[in-house]
Structures are given as structure tokens and as C-alpha cells.
């Protein structure tokens, strides 16, 4: 990527600045400094971290795992984040970042602004296996670039109402991942309402409901797939270009933040 192209992307990002955390070393420096302001018991109270520790049976978690919430705060504060889109289960991370800001500003003077969590009103989609949390590592996602066959396969394997044995049994719509996805992605609300009514009455089977969901999802994903193909055909290195431009912009912002932090803490020895 040429320097002029980097400059163009960095100065006027089309939608957002995207970069790799590992390419911005200032993140690690801020993580170290902010870590001095947070106690281990405080970090352990974060619900999502407690869930993770229980999930992996970590009786003696590593420093890196315990420090992860502080790393997330560093990500937010390094680039001056003010509004942070998160799920409700992640709001505690933003609250920790707010506490860190208050502690830092009280100790070293006004340096950071307190970020605010932006939580979607509709909540989160469940995993295809019915798990409340969706994640690539859990293998319960439908990915944006899955081809139609992959979407069909994943939808047909989706968790539904476990108490429903036959298609003629009344089924439960609430808490049913298939209908959660219909509500989110099916562009025909009348079809969704009709399927729910028939499902509750035992007049439609899971197979038909899933086939209609797979169709709705593939209709939703089709323009995304097409746009991706067109972008890559026009510029095969577009992903690398965007990431390099994002790194350039993020590092400039990170440098300003680190300079301000060092000055506030009296660490700018040679300035």
C-alpha cells in the first residue's frame, strides 16, 4: 500500500477505523500503567470474567486472564472512546473503565473522559445451540460470509424446543433460537407471525420453520457476500490496506494519549 493510499484511508475512513490491537504497542504500555490502579478482588467481581474462570475451571488463573478487563479498558481509553457498543453482559467492562478513569483523574489530574456503554435494546442473539452466548470458539455461530449450503446446514441443526417430540405437539416460541433469528432477520413479519401461530398450535414442524429461516438468512446475507466479492475483485489486498491505514491512524491517536498519560504521571523525563 502506498503512503498516499494510507493517508487517504487514515484521514477519511469510509465508516470506521479498523486496526489490529497487536500492531499498536502503546496498548500494552497503557495496560501496564492502568493495572496499577485496579485490585485483583475488583477484577474478580466482573461477571463475565467470573463465568470464564468457572468455564475453564481456573483455580489459579494467569495474570493475563485476570488483567483482560484492564486491557479492554486500555483499548477504549487509548483512542479516546466515549461511547462503547456492548452487550448487556459486557457492560461491567465499561463500568470498570469508568472507575479507572475516575481513579486516574483523581490521582493525576483530568486526563481521560468517562466512556458510556451503548447497550442494544433488543439484547443479544443466542447461539445456534441454544447457548445464551454466541462465539466462534463455541462453534455456535452463523458467519456473515458462510455460503448458502453452510447456512442451510447450520440452521437445520439448530436447537429448538426440546419438549416438542412431534410436529403436532404445541411448541414454545419464547426462548426458541430459531424464532429469535426469524425475528432478527426475516424481512417478512407476516410470515414470522404465521409460523409462530402454527408452531404454538402444533400445525407446523421444525423442518419447515428452519427451511424458511435458512431462506431468510441467505436473502439477508446475499448482498453482503456480493459486496465482499466485488471489493476483493476490485482490490485483492483491501483487507490489509484497511488494517494498515487503521494502524496508522490508531497509533497517532495512541501516541497522543500516552504522551498525555506520561505527562500527568510525571513520566515524561526528557520532554
C-alpha positions in Angstrom: 0.0 0.0 0.0 1.4 3.4 -1.0 1.8 6.2 1.5 -0.8 8.3 -0.3 -3.3 5.4 -0.1 -2.6 5.0 3.7 -3.1 8.8 4.1 -6.4 8.7 2.2 -7.8 5.8 4.3 -6.4 7.2 7.6 -7.8 10.7 7.1 -11.2 9.8 5.8 -12.2 6.2 6.9 -15.4 5.3 5.0 -17.2 4.0 8.1 -14.8 3.2 10.9 -11.1 2.8 11.7 -10.2 -0.8 12.0 -6.8 -2.0 13.3 -5.1 -4.9 15.0 -4.5 -4.4 18.7 -1.1 -6.1 18.5 0.0 -3.5 15.9 -0.4 -0.7 18.4 2.2 -1.3 21.1 1.0 1.7 23.1 -1.9 -0.5 24.2 0.5 -2.6 26.3 2.0 0.4 27.9 -1.3 1.9 28.9 -2.4 -1.6 30.1 0.6 -1.7 32.4 0.0 1.8 33.8 -3.7 1.4 34.4 -3.2 -2.0 36.0 -1.6 -0.2 38.9 -4.9 1.3 39.8 -7.1 -1.8 40.0 -7.0 -4.5 42.7 -7.3 -8.2 41.9 -10.5 -8.6 44.0 -12.1 -5.8 41.9 -11.3 -7.5 38.7 -12.6 -10.8 40.0 -16.0 -9.3 40.6 -16.6 -8.8 36.9 -19.4 -11.2 35.9 -18.1 -12.3 32.5 -14.7 -12.9 34.0 -16.2 -15.0 36.8 -18.1 -17.0 34.2 -14.9 -17.6 32.1 -12.9 -18.7 35.2 -15.7 -21.1 36.1 -16.0 -22.4 32.5 -12.3 -23.3 32.3 -12.0 -24.4 35.9 -9.2 -21.9 36.6 -8.4 -22.3 40.2 -5.2 -20.3 39.7 -5.8 -18.0 36.7 -2.9 -16.4 34.9 -2.1 -12.7 35.3 -3.0 -12.2 31.7 -6.5 -13.6 32.1 -7.2 -11.6 35.3 -5.8 -8.5 33.5 -8.0 -8.9 30.5 -10.7 -6.4 31.7 -8.0 -3.8 32.2 -6.7 -4.5 28.7 -10.2 -3.8 27.4 -10.3 -0.5 29.3 -6.9 0.3 27.7 -8.4 -0.3 24.2 -11.3 2.1 25.0 -9.2 4.9 26.6 -6.2 4.7 24.3 -8.3 6.1 21.4 -10.5 8.4 23.4 -13.5 6.2 23.2 -16.6 7.9 24.6 -19.5 5.6 23.5 -18.8 1.8 23.6 -21.4 -0.5 21.9 -21.6 -3.7 24.1 -24.0 -6.4 25.0 -25.6 -6.2 28.4 -23.3 -9.0 29.6 -20.2 -6.8 28.8 -21.4 -3.6 30.4 -19.4 -4.4 33.5 -16.2 -3.9 31.5 -17.2 -0.4 30.5 -18.1 0.3 34.2 -14.5 -0.8 35.2 -13.1 1.6 32.5 -15.2 4.4 34.1 -13.9 3.5 37.5 -10.3 3.6 36.2 -10.9 7.0 34.7 -12.1 8.4 38.0 -9.2 6.9 39.9 -6.6 8.1 37.4 -8.1 11.6 37.1 -8.3 11.9 40.9 -4.7 10.9 41.3 -3.1 12.6 38.4 -5.4 15.3 37.1 -8.1 15.4 34.4 -6.7 13.2 31.6 -9.5 10.8 30.4 -13.2 11.2 29.7 -15.5 8.6 31.2 -16.9 6.3 28.4 -20.5 5.3 28.3 -21.9 1.9 27.4 -24.3 1.7 24.5 -26.4 -1.4 25.1 -28.9 -2.6 22.3 -32.5 -2.7 23.5 -33.1 -5.9 21.7 -30.5 -7.8 23.6 -28.2 -10.5 22.0 -28.9 -13.4 19.7 -28.4 -16.8 21.3 -26.0 -19.3 19.8 -27.4 -21.8 17.3 -27.1 -24.5 20.0 -29.3 -22.5 22.4 -26.4 -21.2 24.5 -27.2 -17.6 25.5 -23.6 -16.7 24.4 -22.6 -17.0 20.8 -19.0 -17.3 19.9 -16.7 -18.7 17.2 -14.8 -20.7 19.8 -18.1 -22.3 20.8 -18.9 -23.3 17.3 -22.5 -21.9 17.5 -22.4 -19.0 15.1 -23.7 -18.3 11.6 -21.0 -16.2 9.9 -21.5 -13.3 7.6 -19.6 -15.0 4.8 -21.0 -18.5 5.2 -22.1 -19.8 1.8 -25.8 -20.8 1.3 -25.0 -24.5 1.9 -23.3 -23.8 5.2 -26.2 -21.6 6.3 -28.6 -24.3 5.4 -26.6 -26.9 7.4 -26.2 -24.8 10.5 -29.9 -23.8 10.5 -31.2 -27.3 10.1 -29.0 -28.4 13.1 -30.3 -25.5 15.3 -31.6 -26.1 18.8 -35.4 -25.7 19.1 -38.0 -26.6 21.8 -36.6 -29.8 23.4 -40.0 -30.8 24.8 -41.6 -30.9 21.3 -41.4 -34.5 20.1 -43.8 -34.4 17.2 -44.7 -31.7 14.7 -48.3 -31.9 16.0 -47.1 -31.1 19.6 -47.7 -27.4 20.6 -44.3 -25.7 20.6 -42.7 -22.9 22.6 -41.7 -19.8 20.6 -40.2 -17.9 23.6 -36.6 -18.8 24.1 -36.5 -20.7 20.9 -33.4 -19.7 18.9 -35.0 -20.4 15.6 -37.7 -17.8 16.2 -35.2 -15.4 17.7 -33.3 -15.5 14.4 -36.6 -15.2 12.5 -37.4 -12.0 14.4 -34.0 -10.6 13.7 -33.5 -11.5 10.1 -36.8 -12.4 8.4 -37.9 -9.4 6.3 -41.5 -10.8 6.2 -43.1 -10.1 9.6 -46.4 -11.6 8.5 -44.6 -14.9 7.7 -43.0 -14.9 11.1 -46.3 -14.2 12.9 -48.0 -17.0 10.9 -45.2 -19.5 11.7 -45.4 -18.6 15.4 -49.1 -19.1 15.5 -48.9 -22.5 13.7 -45.9 -23.6 15.9 -47.8 -22.8 19.1 -50.8 -24.8 17.8 -48.8 -27.8 16.6 -49.6 -27.2 13.0 -46.0 -26.8 11.6 -42.9 -28.9 12.0 -39.4 -27.7 12.9 -38.1 -28.6 9.4 -40.4 -26.1 7.7 -39.7 -23.4 10.2 -35.9 -23.9 9.8 -36.1 -24.1 6.0 -37.9 -20.7 5.9 -35.3 -19.3 8.3 -32.4 -20.6 6.1 -34.1 -18.9 3.1 -34.5 -15.6 5.1 -30.9 -15.7 6.3 -29.5 -16.3 2.8 -31.6 -13.5 1.4 -30.2 -11.2 4.2 -26.6 -12.4 3.6 -26.6 -12.3 -0.2 -25.8 -8.6 -0.7 -23.1 -8.9 1.9 -21.5 -11.8 0.1 -21.8 -10.0 -3.2 -20.3 -6.8 -1.8 -17.4 -8.7 -0.4 -16.7 -10.5 -3.7 -16.8 -7.1 -5.6 -14.4 -5.4 -3.1 -11.9 -8.3 -3.3 -12.1 -8.4 -7.1 -11.5 -4.6 -7.3 -8.7 -4.7 -4.7 -7.4 -8.2 -3.5 -5.4 -6.5 -0.8 -8.2 -4.3 0.6 -8.2 -6.0 4.0 -4.5 -5.4 4.5 -4.9 -1.9 3.2 -7.7 -1.1 5.6 -5.8 -2.6 8.6 -2.5 -0.7 7.7 -4.4 2.5 7.4 -6.2 1.8 10.7 -2.9 1.1 12.4 -1.5 4.5 11.1 -4.5 6.4 12.5 -4.8 4.5 15.7 -1.1 4.8 16.5 -1.3 8.6 16.0 -4.2 8.8 18.5 -2.5 6.3 20.9 0.7 8.4 20.9 -1.2 11.5 21.9 -2.9 9.6 24.7 0.4 8.0 26.0 2.1 11.4 25.9 -0.7 12.9 28.0 -0.6 10.0 30.5 3.1 10.2 30.9 2.9 13.9 31.5 0.2 13.5 34.0 2.1 10.8 35.9 5.4 12.6 35.7 7.0 10.0 33.4 7.9 12.4 30.6 11.5 12.6 31.8 13.1 14.0 28.6 10.3 16.2 27.2 
